[in-house]
Amino acid sequence: MATFTVNDNQHVDVLEDDSINNHTSKDRNEKVYNDADSEITYGRWIQRWMVRNGYTWYYNPGRSQSDSACGVETGCSPTASIRGKIANLDAGWAYFEHVALPRKLIYDDVGDYHRSEKKTLLSESGKVNDSSQLYPYFSTTIEELEDFGVGVAMLFYSMRSIIALCLFLGVMYIGGMIAYSSEYRDTDDTEGIFNFRSETPLSDIVPDFYDISAVCNKVTFVYCEDCKYHENDFPDGRLYKSTDGEEVYVAVKNQCDAALDILGSFHVVAVAIVAISQIVLAFLYRAKEQTIDDENFTTKDFSVVVADPPNSSADPQVWYDFFEKQIFSDGSVESGEDNERVIFVTVSLNNEELINELVKRKAKIHHILVETGEDVGLMDKEDRLQFRANIAKDLSPFQTILNILGLYKTLDQIVDIIEECEGNICKLMMNEQYEPANVFVSFRTMKLKERVLDKLAVSGFDALLDNKEKIEDCYRFGNDEAVLDVQEAGEPKDVRWLDLSYPLLKCILRTTLLFIPVMGVIVVSSIIANRVRTSETTTSLNYGLTISTLNIVGPVIMKIINSFEKHQYESFYQASLFAKITLFRWVNTAVITTVLNTFASSVDQHKLISDITGVFVAEIFTTPLLTLCDFAGQFKRHFIGPRQKNQYAMNNTFKGQAYNLAERYTNVSKLFFLCTWYGVLYPIGYVLAALALSVQYFADKFLLLRTWARRPPTGPHISKLSRKVFFPLIFLSFSVISSYHWSGFPYDNLCESDKASPALIADGTYSGSFKTVKGSVDDTALTKTATPKIENLSSTPYKYCVQDYLGRPSSESHNRFPAVPDNNDLIKNFGWMTRTQEVYARILGWSSIAALCFVIIFL
């Protein structure tokens, strides 16, 4: 017989999981409270050691040591302490390990276990089961993490593949890094050539990273005929003006173009490798998503959802008859299928006001439970009157002020709110005219579900327009013969019941409009980064820490913005959040650093490359360390928890740290985006990104198994969005920005002039004293030559020329796309490009067009 339900409630996890309460068997109780020391977390081991050794300051000073140690030494019934006044600290840790954290089932035939047997290793949350244990940190494989859902499994698969790709690119670039080091860094005895390499705040940490980047410390000083008209276009320490005699301007000319003949081939091959890996990984990810989904059978594999049920169709029996008798009335069912095909029908009603009242009541009951340990929701009228009398107390002056301002509620006032909610709920329950929001139908087999989808498959647009030509007469619903929008259902725990009644077009409009404040947050973050970077006391490490801090704070703001959106499934909600955080972190981590630096400072040791190094160092050490420490969770479990008055309140502090899957995915894309964005200028970034992702991989695995609260499995929506949209965009940005970075060498905005040298320097014997046009004299390249005077200035005149095709705000040029050079850019035509550089610039420039076409097709 089919089961009919009308879904008029929302599961809101604001109370504790009562699964521990429901077991009264003595041996099972002891299992909860007396797990062996070898089977528990380090935090619980510390708690037991502190209690057994009588450190009374650690647990609630208001309780005796024997009470706090209950269950460790003597054991006690969980039902006696869960709701009662006694709070058992070890029971709180048991709640953390058995309810909050994921546990692994232990099969008797574990040695013969194979995933093909369709057995899950993930134990049910809160179930007191002698055959389960905490997941071992080191030996747990990615295949076992597939039981956590497609989203979690694909996160670790993507991290592993991106680590391998970054390492491969890093190894491939070894020749390029050697070329950078030997050609760009070696000093020689050529007259007029100087090496003004200096120490930076990161020199002690990463002393050789600048040597294997595009930083150019080998320079000479040249006469510039028109630089006096472009003083603001040169960064600090790159342009000088004579202080004696006739006005003469000299500029710093980079002498680091010898390695370009070698490096171009590496950049072209890198673009090709990323393109090929994008295609291969896309197919592998899609296959893996399907495999994980097929191996983990859930309700959604047997269910469909009607997204647009008619307003008068709230009766589950009507829907049962439609699918059971009308859809399968054509005799298409295979022989032997005599049993009913529809086994479950759930009608979700448009009763958001009722659900909000239920949620509000439950939250207030939860508040009183935490404060007193008493469940007001189970009390009758007389019991509540007695409870009010017991909790009556005088307010302090401060509490009185807050109460008047509406910022503090007494327990008696909270009981009033609960009773008001109950009155509203009774009134709303009397309304039997709620319209259906969605209809969920479960079938006996997957094959039956697939048949329904084949028969009723129409586009959402055709369903919206009720296009009857797209479907046969017998498959239309009701007397109006409505065309239904039937889709594959999501995971039951993935459904956001409160949002089901919200119209799809309004959902899309609201999501689009909320990107406006997202852009505002990005602008504010850019302003903060700019202020920090331009501060005289800021070092590259400080800048990197600032970017990492903004990458932590930004997602918090994005979560607040995203909370105003409406989505039918949690996976869609997470995918939207993923898009916002990814956009913010890409701009904040990589793009804004490029914009804030001038073009000529791209190969300056103290500017762009130094900032990038600071960001990588912060990402490798600071961000994972802060996440691993879990200061908030540790504070709750070791300080707040032991001081709670009742077991319910204590368990509430042991729920584990909630984690956001969208934020974890953005960490992967952010680092890959960063290393590819600066791949031409900073190839060691591939190795640093692989190192940072490796640290993140093991940190996230530890947190998933030992710190984060378990969450319902999510679908592949974030993984699909990452695979179909963001990784192709990374490839596109890599291809485009590589062409711009390559065409910019030697990054000095100087070209030989076609005019004759002035008489003053024509003989090559001019000498004079100079001062910097911009910046402090102490920080200029001139002082690195150990003399404030230039002697025997070269007679070859130079002119200011724009080498920046990107057209950033600090440049006079306009953006040129693609970044393909013309004949005027060649050295032989008084430009700046060598012949080899021009060839590879054309290849990379036209490759960016091919990449754009590829991404458009791919998307």
GUBA-857917 format. One record per residue (C-alpha): residue in one letter; x, y, z. Coordinates in steps of 0.1 Angstrom, whole numbers, padded with zeros to 4 digits, always signed. Example, Ala and Ser with C-alpha at 12.3 -4.5 7.8 and 13.67 -1.06 7.14 Angstrom:
! residues 2
a+0123-0045+0078;s+0137-0011+0071;
***
This chain:
! residues 859
m+0000+0000+0000;a+0014+0034-0009;t+0021+0059+0019;f+0006+0094+0016;t+0019+0124+0034;v+0012+0161+0034;n+0044+0178+0043;d+0035+0208+0065;n+0066+0210+0086;q+0103+0219+0083;h+0132+0200+0098;v+0152+0226+0116;d+0182+0214+0136;v+0181+0238+0165;l+0176+0211+0191;e+0199+0182+0200;d+0197+0148+0184;d+0178+0127+0209;s+0192+0094+0195;i+0214+0089+0226;n+0183+0092+0249;n+0165+0064+0231;h+0189+0037+0242;t+0184+0022+0277;s+0205-0010+0274;k+0232-0009+0300;d+0260-0022+0278;r+0251+0004+0251;n+0251+0032+0277;e+0286+0021+0288;k+0296+0021+0252;v+0286+0058+0249;y+0303+0069+0281;n+0332+0045+0284;d+0348+0044+0250;a+0384+0032+0254;d+0411+0058+0254;s+0424+0044+0222;e+0390+0051+0205;i+0384+0087+0214;t+0396+0121+0202;y+0425+0139+0218;g+0402+0165+0232;r+0382+0139+0251;w+0414+0123+0263;i+0425+0157+0277;q+0391+0161+0294;r+0394+0127+0311;w+0429+0134+0322;m+0420+0168+0337;v+0390+0154+0356;r+0407+0123+0369;n+0436+0144+0382;g+0412+0168+0400;y+0418+0200+0381;t+0386+0216+0394;w+0392+0249+0375;y+0386+0229+0342;y+0351+0217+0348;n+0321+0236+0364;p+0332+0248+0398;g+0296+0244+0410;r+0296+0207+0406;s+0316+0181+0425;q+0344+0162+0410;s+0324+0129+0412;d+0295+0145+0393;s+0318+0157+0365;a+0335+0124+0363;c+0303+0104+0362;g+0306+0079+0334;v+0343+0079+0334;e+0348+0062+0367;t+0314+0049+0378;g+0291+0051+0348;c+0256+0065+0348;s+0224+0063+0327;p+0223+0088+0299;t+0185+0093+0304;a+0192+0104+0339;s+0215+0132+0329;i+0205+0142+0294;r+0174+0161+0305;g+0182+0164+0342;k+0201+0189+0362;i+0234+0169+0363;a+0257+0177+0334;n+0281+0149+0326;l+0312+0162+0309;d+0322+0129+0294;a+0287+0125+0281;g+0292+0158+0263;w+0323+0145+0246;a+0304+0113+0238;y+0277+0134+0221;f+0305+0151+0201;e+0320+0118+0190;h+0288+0098+0184;v+0264+0124+0171;a+0284+0154+0157;l+0313+0135+0141;p+0311+0109+0114;r+0317+0073+0124;k+0327+0043+0104;l+0308+0010+0105;i+0329-0020+0110;y+0319-0051+0090;d+0328-0086+0101;d+0340-0093+0066;v+0359-0059+0063;g+0388-0077+0047;d+0366-0086+0018;y+0348-0053+0016;h+0344-0038-0019;r+0324-0007-0029;s+0307-0028-0056;e+0288-0045-0027;k+0269-0012-0022;k+0278-0012+0015;t+0282+0021+0032;l+0309+0027+0058;l+0292+0058+0072;s+0273+0051+0104;e+0239+0067+0111;s+0243+0099+0132;g+0238+0094+0169;k+0232+0056+0167;v+0247+0038+0196;n+0264+0010+0177;d+0291-0013+0191;s+0304-0019+0155;s+0314+0016+0147;q+0344+0038+0154;l+0357+0072+0145;y+0372+0073+0110;p+0409+0068+0112;y+0427+0099+0100;f+0456+0085+0081;s+0441+0053+0066;t+0408+0067+0054;t+0408+0068+0016;i+0390+0091-0008;e+0369+0062-0019;e+0355+0059+0017;l+0348+0096+0017;e+0324+0090-0012;d+0298+0080+0015;f+0298+0117+0026;g+0282+0127-0007;v+0292+0136-0042;g+0301+0172-0031;v+0326+0161-0004;a+0342+0134-0025;m+0346+0155-0055;l+0363+0182-0034;f+0391+0159-0025;y+0393+0144-0060;s+0396+0179-0075;m+0423+0189-0049;r+0443+0158-0057;s+0441+0163-0095;i+0450+0200-0092;i+0480+0192-0070;a+0492+0168-0096;l+0487+0193-0124;c+0505+0221-0105;l+0534+0198-0097;f+0537+0187-0133;l+0537+0224-0145;g+0563+0232-0118;v+0586+0204-0129;m+0581+0213-0165;y+0591+0249-0157;i+0624+0239-0141;g+0642+0248-0173;g+0625+0282-0174;m+0633+0289-0138;i+0670+0280-0145;a+0669+0304-0174;y+0654+0331-0152;s+0681+0325-0126;s+0711+0323-0149;e+0702+0350-0174;y+0684+0374-0152;r+0704+0373-0121;d+0741+0368-0131;t+0762+0399-0128;d+0790+0406-0153;d+0817+0431-0158;t+0801+0449-0186;e+0806+0486-0181;g+0774+0504-0171;i+0756+0472-0161;f+0746+0471-0124;n+0730+0445-0101;f+0710+0461-0074;r+0694+0431-0058;s+0684+0438-0022;e+0671+0419+0008;t+0633+0419+0015;p+0613+0410+0046;l+0607+0376+0031;s+0644+0369+0022;d+0650+0348+0053;i+0619+0326+0045;v+0622+0323+0008;p+0656+0336-0001;d+0658+0322-0036;f+0623+0326-0049;y+0631+0360-0065;d+0660+0344-0084;i+0637+0320-0103;s+0611+0346-0112;a+0609+0374-0137;v+0624+0399-0112;c+0651+0418-0131;n+0679+0432-0111;k+0704+0437-0140;v+0699+0473-0152;t+0717+0502-0169;f+0710+0539-0170;v+0701+0555-0204;y+0693+0589-0216;c+0655+0594-0222;e+0647+0623-0245;d+0610+0627-0237;c+0607+0612-0202;k+0602+0646-0187;y+0567+0645-0201;h+0560+0611-0185;e+0573+0616-0150;n+0541+0601-0135;d+0543+0570-0157;f+0574+0557-0140;p+0573+0539-0106;d+0595+0550-0077;g+0632+0548-0085;r+0630+0543-0122;l+0635+0579-0135;y+0661+0605-0125;k+0667+0641-0132;s+0701+0659-0132;t+0708+0683-0104;d+0736+0703-0120;g+0739+0721-0153;e+0715+0713-0182;e+0683+0694-0176;v+0689+0657-0184;y+0666+0628-0176;v+0679+0592-0173;a+0658+0561-0169;v+0665+0526-0156;k+0667+0502-0186;n+0662+0465-0178;q+0689+0441-0193;c+0671+0408-0188;d+0659+0398-0223;a+0685+0371-0230;a+0663+0343-0215;l+0633+0352-0236;d+0645+0328-0264;i+0641+0299-0240;l+0611+0309-0219;g+0585+0314-0247;s+0583+0277-0255;f+0576+0269-0218;h+0547+0293-0217;v+0532+0280-0249;v+0535+0244-0237;a+0519+0253-0203;v+0489+0268-0220;a+0485+0236-0241;i+0489+0214-0210;v+0462+0233-0191;a+0439+0231-0221;i+0443+0193-0224;s+0440+0188-0187;q+0408+0208-0187;i+0392+0185-0212;v+0405+0153-0196;l+0396+0163-0161;a+0361+0174-0172;f+0354+0139-0185;l+0369+0122-0155;y+0350+0144-0130;r+0317+0138-0148;a+0323+0100-0148;k+0333+0100-0112;e+0302+0121-0102;q+0280+0096-0120;t+0298+0066-0104;i+0295+0080-0069;d+0258+0087-0074;d+0252+0052-0088;e+0270+0035-0059;n+0251+0054-0032;f+0214+0046-0036;t+0191+0072-0019;t+0155+0082-0021;k+0162+0106-0050;d+0172+0077-0072;f+0136+0064-0071;s+0118+0097-0070;v+0106+0126-0091;v+0093+0160-0082;v+0064+0180-0098;a+0077+0215-0096;d+0044+0233-0108;p+0014+0214-0094;p-0020+0230-0101;n-0034+0250-0071;s-0063+0227-0065;s-0042+0195-0064;a-0032+0192-0027;d-0047+0157-0023;p-0020+0130-0023;q-0046+0104-0035;v-0051+0124-0067;w-0014+0123-0075;y-0012+0086-0066;d-0040+0078-0091;f-0024+0100-0118;f+0009+0082-0117;e-0002+0047-0108;k-0033+0045-0130;q-0029+0071-0158;i+0008+0072-0165;f+0011+0034-0165;s-0022+0027-0182;d-0006+0022-0216;g+0005-0013-0208;s+0042-0005-0211;v+0050-0021-0178;e+0071-0052-0181;s+0056-0086-0173;g+0059-0097-0137;e+0054-0062-0123;d+0021-0068-0106;n+0027-0048-0075;e+0019-0012-0072;r+0045+0011-0087;v+0040+0042-0067;i+0050+0036-0031;f+0052+0071-0016;v+0036+0105-0023;t+0045+0137-0005;v+0027+0170-0011;s+0046+0200+0001;l+0022+0228+0009;n+0026+0265+0005;n+0023+0271+0043;e+0054+0292+0050;e+0037+0313+0077;l+0028+0281+0096;i+0063+0267+0093;n+0078+0300+0105;e+0057+0299+0136;l+0067+0263+0143;v+0104+0271+0138;k+0101+0302+0161;r+0084+0281+0188;k+0111+0254+0186;a+0139+0280+0188;k+0124+0295+0220;i+0119+0261+0235;h+0155+0254+0227;h+0166+0286+0245;i+0148+0276+0277;l+0162+0241+0275;v+0197+0255+0274;e+0190+0278+0303;t+0171+0255+0326;g+0172+0220+0312;e+0133+0220+0312;d+0113+0213+0281;v+0084+0238+0281;g+0070+0222+0250;l+0060+0191+0269;m+0044+0209+0298;d+0006+0214+0303;k-0009+0246+0316;e-0004+0238+0353;d+0032+0227+0348;r+0039+0259+0330;l+0024+0280+0358;q+0047+0261+0383;f+0076+0266+0360;r+0070+0304+0358;a+0070+0306+0395;n+0103+0287+0398;i+0121+0309+0373;a+0108+0342+0386;k+0137+0365+0396;d+0146+0402+0399;l+0165+0417+0370;s+0197+0436+0374;p+0197+0473+0364;f+0216+0465+0332;q+0192+0437+0323;t+0163+0460+0330;i+0176+0486+0305;l+0182+0459+0279;n+0147+0445+0285;i+0131+0479+0280;l+0151+0483+0247;g+0139+0449+0236;l+0174+0435+0236;y+0168+0410+0264;k+0140+0387+0272;t+0133+0371+0305;l+0124+0334+0306;d+0089+0343+0316;q+0086+0365+0285;i+0100+0337+0263;v+0072+0314+0276;d+0047+0341+0266;i+0062+0341+0231;i+0059+0303+0230;e+0023+0304+0240;e+0016+0331+0214;c+0032+0309+0187;e+0011+0280+0198;g-0021+0301+0194;n-0010+0313+0159;i-0002+0277+0150;c-0037+0265+0160;k-0053+0292+0139;l-0031+0284+0109;m-0037+0247+0112;m-0074+0253+0108;n-0068+0265+0072;e-0073+0235+0049;q-0069+0255+0017;y-0031+0256+0014;e-0020+0253-0021;p+0006+0227-0031;a+0042+0239-0037;n+0058+0207-0049;v+0048+0170-0052;f+0074+0143-0045;v+0066+0108-0059;s+0087+0077-0051;f+0085+0046-0072;r+0094+0010-0065;t+0123+0008-0089;m+0147+0031-0107;k+0135+0019-0140;l+0100+0030-0132;k+0112+0065-0123;e+0131+0067-0156;r+0100+0057-0176;v+0081+0085-0159;l+0107+0110-0167;d+0108+0098-0204;k+0070+0101-0207;l+0066+0135-0190;a+0099+0151-0201;v+0093+0187-0213;s+0113+0218-0208;g+0106+0242-0180;f+0097+0268-0205;d+0071+0246-0222;a+0056+0237-0188;l+0054+0274-0179;l+0035+0281-0211;d+0014+0250-0208;n+0025+0239-0243;k+0002+0209-0248;e+0018+0201-0282;k+0049+0188-0264;i+0032+0159-0246;e+0006+0133-0254;d-0030+0138-0241;c-0029+0108-0218;y+0001+0123-0199;r-0016+0156-0190;f-0029+0162-0155;g-0064+0168-0144;n-0095+0181-0162;d-0075+0211-0174;e-0050+0187-0190;a-0021+0207-0175;v+0015+0201-0188;l+0036+0193-0157;d+0072+0202-0150;v+0085+0169-0138;q+0121+0166-0128;e+0144+0142-0109;a+0140+0148-0072;g+0169+0159-0050;e+0181+0144-0018;p+0153+0146+0009;k+0178+0162+0033;d+0189+0186+0005;v+0154+0201+0001;r+0149+0236+0016;w+0112+0232+0025;l+0106+0268+0034;d+0117+0280-0001;l+0097+0255-0022;s+0068+0278-0026;y+0089+0307-0039;p+0085+0313-0076;l+0114+0303-0098;l+0116+0337-0116;k+0116+0356-0084;c+0144+0333-0072;i+0165+0341-0102;l+0158+0378-0100;r+0167+0380-0063;t+0199+0360-0069;t+0209+0384-0097;l+0202+0416-0077;l+0222+0403-0047;f+0253+0404-0069;i+0252+0442-0066;p+0263+0442-0029;v+0288+0415-0038;m+0305+0439-0061;g+0303+0465-0034;v+0322+0442-0010;i+0348+0436-0037;v+0353+0473-0042;v+0357+0479-0004;s+0382+0450-0002;s+0402+0465-0030;i+0403+0499-0013;i+0415+0482+0020;a+0442+0462+0001;n+0454+0494-0017;r+0456+0513+0016;v+0477+0486+0032;r+0499+0481+0002;t+0507+0519-0002;s+0515+0523+0035;e+0551+0531+0041;t+0554+0506+0069;t+0538+0477+0050;t+0560+0447+0040;s+0551+0420+0015;l+0544+0396+0043;n+0520+0421+0058;y+0503+0425+0025;g+0500+0387+0021;l+0484+0384+0056;t+0460+0412+0047;i+0449+0394+0016;s+0445+0362+0036;t+0425+0380+0062;l+0402+0395+0036;n+0398+0360+0022;i+0385+0349+0056;v+0363+0379+0063;g+0349+0382+0027;p+0332+0348+0027;v+0315+0356+0060;i+0299+0387+0044;m+0290+0366+0013;k+0272+0341+0035;i+0251+0370+0050;i+0243+0382+0015;n+0235+0347+0003;s+0211+0342+0032;f+0186+0365+0015;e+0183+0342-0015;k+0157+0316-0020;h+0166+0281-0034;q+0146+0249-0035;y+0177+0228-0027;e+0206+0233-0004;s+0230+0223-0033;f+0217+0252-0054;y+0221+0275-0024;q+0257+0263-0019;a+0264+0267-0056;s+0253+0303-0055;l+0274+0309-0025;f+0303+0292-0043;a+0300+0316-0072;k+0300+0347-0049;i+0330+0336-0028;t+0350+0325-0059;l+0345+0358-0076;f+0355+0377-0044;r+0386+0356-0038;w+0398+0356-0074;v+0397+0394-0075;n+0410+0398-0040;t+0439+0373-0044;a+0452+0378-0079;v+0434+0405-0100;i+0436+0434-0075;t+0473+0428-0070;t+0479+0433-0107;v+0457+0464-0108;l+0474+0480-0078;n+0509+0475-0092;t+0522+0497-0120;f+0532+0480-0152;a+0569+0487-0148;s+0569+0473-0113;s+0559+0439-0125;v+0596+0427-0125;d+0606+0448-0095;q+0618+0427-0065;h+0600+0450-0040;k+0567+0453-0058;l+0545+0428-0077;i+0566+0396-0072;s+0572+0404-0036;d+0534+0408-0030;i+0527+0375-0048;t+0553+0357-0026;g+0537+0372+0005;v+0502+0359-0005;f+0516+0324-0012;v+0534+0322+0022;a+0502+0333+0040;e+0481+0307+0021;i+0506+0279+0029;f+0510+0286+0066;t+0485+0311+0080;t+0451+0300+0066;p+0454+0262+0072;l+0469+0268+0107;l+0440+0291+0117;t+0415+0265+0103;l+0432+0236+0120;c+0433+0253+0154;d+0395+0257+0154;f+0397+0283+0182;a+0359+0288+0184;g+0352+0250+0187;q+0380+0244+0212;f+0368+0273+0233;k+0332+0259+0233;r+0343+0223+0242;h+0370+0231+0268;f+0357+0263+0284;i+0320+0270+0278;g+0309+0233+0278;p+0323+0222+0312;r+0305+0252+0328;q+0270+0245+0316;k+0243+0238+0341;n+0226+0209+0324;q+0233+0182+0299;y+0212+0197+0272;a+0231+0230+0273;m+0264+0211+0275;n+0256+0190+0244;n+0247+0222+0226;t+0284+0233+0229;f+0296+0199+0215;k+0278+0200+0182;g+0310+0204+0161;q+0320+0233+0138;a+0297+0238+0109;y+0316+0239+0076;n+0306+0253+0043;l+0313+0232+0012;a+0312+0261-0011;e+0340+0279+0008;r+0362+0248+0006;y+0358+0246-0032;t+0368+0282-0036;n+0401+0275-0018;v+0410+0251-0046;s+0400+0274-0074;k+0416+0304-0057;l+0451+0289-0055;f+0449+0274-0090;f+0437+0308-0104;l+0466+0326-0085;c+0494+0304-0098;t+0481+0304-0134;w+0475+0342-0134;y+0511+0348-0126;g+0525+0317-0143;v+0546+0337-0168;l+0562+0360-0142;y+0564+0336-0113;p+0566+0300-0124;i+0576+0288-0089;g+0540+0297-0080;y+0529+0263-0094;v+0550+0245-0069;l+0539+0268-0041;a+0502+0263-0051;a+0507+0225-0050;l+0523+0228-0016;a+0494+0250-0003;l+0468+0226-0017;s+0486+0196-0002;v+0485+0213+0032;q+0448+0221+0026;y+0440+0186+0015;f+0453+0170+0047;a+0439+0198+0069;d+0404+0195+0054;k+0406+0157+0058;f+0415+0160+0095;l+0388+0186+0101;l+0361+0166+0083;l+0368+0135+0104;r+0377+0151+0138;t+0363+0187+0140;w+0335+0195+0116;a+0299+0186+0123;r+0286+0160+0099;r+0261+0174+0074;p+0236+0158+0050;p+0251+0146+0018;t+0249+0173-0009;g+0245+0167-0046;p+0271+0173-0074;h+0259+0209-0081;i+0290+0227-0068;s+0313+0202-0084;k+0294+0206-0117;l+0295+0244-0115;s+0333+0242-0108;r+0338+0218-0137;k+0316+0234-0162;v+0322+0271-0154;f+0350+0281-0131;f+0378+0258-0143;p+0372+0267-0179;l+0373+0304-0168;i+0406+0297-0151;f+0420+0283-0184;l+0406+0313-0203;s+0421+0338-0178;f+0454+0319-0179;s+0456+0320-0217;v+0447+0357-0219;i+0468+0370-0191;s+0498+0350-0202;s+0498+0367-0236;y+0497+0401-0219;h+0524+0393-0194;w+0547+0378-0222;s+0543+0408-0245;g+0553+0432-0217;f+0589+0422-0214;p+0613+0439-0205;y+0588+0460-0185;d+0606+0493-0186;n+0586+0513-0211;l+0617+0523-0230;c+0625+0520-0267;e+0654+0532-0287;s+0648+0565-0303;d+0651+0571-0340;k+0664+0606-0334;a+0700+0616-0331;s+0716+0620-0297;p+0719+0655-0284;a+0753+0670-0284;l+0755+0668-0246;i+0757+0630-0246;a+0767+0622-0282;d+0803+0614-0273;g+0794+0590-0245;t+0814+0609-0219;y+0786+0627-0201;s+0787+0626-0163;g+0765+0642-0137;s+0747+0641-0104;f+0710+0630-0103;k+0681+0628-0080;t+0651+0605-0082;v+0619+0620-0097;k+0596+0598-0075;g+0602+0580-0043;s+0628+0582-0016;v+0665+0585-0026;d+0673+0558-0001;d+0651+0533-0020;t+0662+0540-0055;a+0683+0519-0079;l+0708+0547-0082;t+0720+0543-0046;k+0726+0506-0052;t+0754+0516-0075;a+0772+0530-0045;t+0774+0564-0061;p+0750+0593-0066;k+0767+0601-0098;i+0765+0586-0133;e+0796+0587-0154;n+0800+0580-0192;l+0763+0578-0199;s+0756+0558-0231;s+0752+0579-0262;t+0722+0558-0274;p+0690+0578-0268;y+0658+0562-0257;k+0622+0574-0257;y+0591+0566-0236;c+0570+0538-0252;v+0539+0520-0238;q+0546+0483-0235;d+0514+0475-0216;y+0488+0459-0239;l+0466+0453-0208;g+0457+0489-0204;r+0456+0489-0166;p+0446+0522-0149;s+0482+0532-0142;s+0491+0530-0180;e+0485+0554-0208;s+0477+0526-0232;h+0443+0512-0241;n+0436+0475-0239;r+0445+0455-0269;f+0428+0422-0274;p+0442+0399-0285;a+0477+0408-0273;v+0492+0404-0307;p+0521+0428-0316;d+0524+0449-0347;n+0555+0458-0367;n+0560+0490-0347;d+0566+0470-0315;l+0597+0453-0329;i+0632+0464-0319;k+0642+0468-0355;n+0614+0493-0359;f+0624+0512-0327;g+0601+0491-0306;w+0610+0468-0276;m+0603+0432-0288;t+0629+0408-0299;r+0621+0386-0329;t+0617+0355-0307;q+0595+0374-0282;e+0573+0386-0311;v+0568+0351-0324;y+0557+0337-0291;a+0536+0368-0284;r+0516+0361-0316;i+0512+0324-0307;l+0500+0333-0272;g+0478+0361-0284;w+0459+0340-0310;s+0458+0311-0285;s+0438+0334-0262;i+0412+0338-0290;a+0411+0300-0294;a+0407+0296-0257;l+0378+0321-0257;c+0361+0301-0284;f+0368+0268-0266;v+0353+0281-0233;i+0322+0295-0251;i+0316+0261-0267;f+0324+0243-0234;l+0301+0263-0214;
***
